[in-house]
């Protein structure tokens, strides 16, 4: 049984990971400030899980020293881009200083250890084709992307200094049930279910959507891989976590109306472009080449876009979250 510490474990991706770790009979400690997440997101086993309500920017040394995790998953972050743009100082404090705090606390851990950092495809420079970890240059276009790039650099320095097996997962557009932010898919579903006109932003950009449970699987596999390779590399193992396919907003909307017609989704939705939902800077395409994750981790996403949308329709947002 592996002892796992998950920061941001009550959030969207974090809670899916915690549920997966619990199913694997891992002992799990969650650190979350509950600003977005909720204990209810942890599922039916939540009463057996330990949750510490704390902001990651504060000292975590005592928490790590007491629990002595064998694997650390650092998912706590501010990642809804409109929020990051509105308050860049807070974005940098949570994402960069929070990562520094986690890495500092990890030095209190004795014995074999792997650390997985949830990064983002936003670190890449814009490109029309699929991004490859070892070939494509980084080049963020917003404060969120820069914050994640700087966390990667902190993690690289930590790996070089300590010999800890560090994995960096560059997540593409994660979707599925239980979202905690007003991203495209949960926003569309919530508006449809409310019977309101669907007000959206840019529908022509192409995004690589990867289902949340498949992401949890990739994170666990990366932790195990890095634990096995501890000391063999002085740099992190960096992998893309994406599907390898990209869809426009129009295609996602069509897939929703077609696949969920029996569940009450309206047909022939004519979205209204809402200027307030347009981002000042937006990439035309964000697409993964997941070959390296397949090679190193024997990982590939199992959930299609349509099947994932069906799951998201039933529970588009997490506990206590309201989106319109």
WOVENUR-V793570 format. One record per backbone hydrogen bond with DSSP energy under -1.0 kcal/mol. CO is the residue of the C=O (numbers start at 1). NH is the residue of the N-H. Records with the same first field share a line. If there is no record, write none. Layout:
CO=NH / NH
This chain:
2=27
3=70 / 71
4=29
5=73
6=31
7=75
8=11
10=38
11=15
12=16
13=17
14=18
15=19
16=20
17=21
18=22
19=23
20=24
21=26
22=25
27=4
28=50
29=6
30=52
31=8
38=41
39=42
40=43
43=46
45=48
46=49
50=30
52=32 / 54
55=58
60=64
61=65
62=66
63=67
64=68
70=114
71=5
72=116
73=7
74=118
80=84
81=85
82=86
83=87
87=91
88=92
89=93
90=94
91=95
92=96 / 97
93=98
96=100
97=101
98=102
99=103
100=104
101=105
102=106
105=108
106=109
113=165
114=72
115=167
116=74
117=119 / 169
119=171
120=123
121=124
123=139
131=289
132=136
137=125
142=146
143=147
144=148
145=149
146=150
147=151
148=152
149=153
150=154
151=155
152=156
153=157
154=158
155=159
156=160
157=161
158=162
159=163
165=115
166=237
167=117
168=239
169=119 / 171
170=241
171=121
172=174
173=210
175=212
179=318
181=183
183=187
184=188
185=189
186=190
187=191
188=192
189=193
190=194
191=196
192=195
198=272
200=274
203=249 / 250
206=286
207=247
208=173
210=175
211=215
212=216
213=217
214=218
215=219
216=220
217=221
218=222
219=223
220=224
221=225
222=226
223=227
224=228
225=229
229=232
237=168
239=170
241=172
247=207
248=252
249=253
250=254
251=255
252=256
253=257
254=258
255=259
256=260
260=265
261=264
272=200
274=277
275=278
284=206
286=208
287=131
290=294
291=295
292=296
293=297 / 299
304=308
305=309
306=310
307=311
308=312
309=313
310=314
311=315
315=178
316=179
318=321
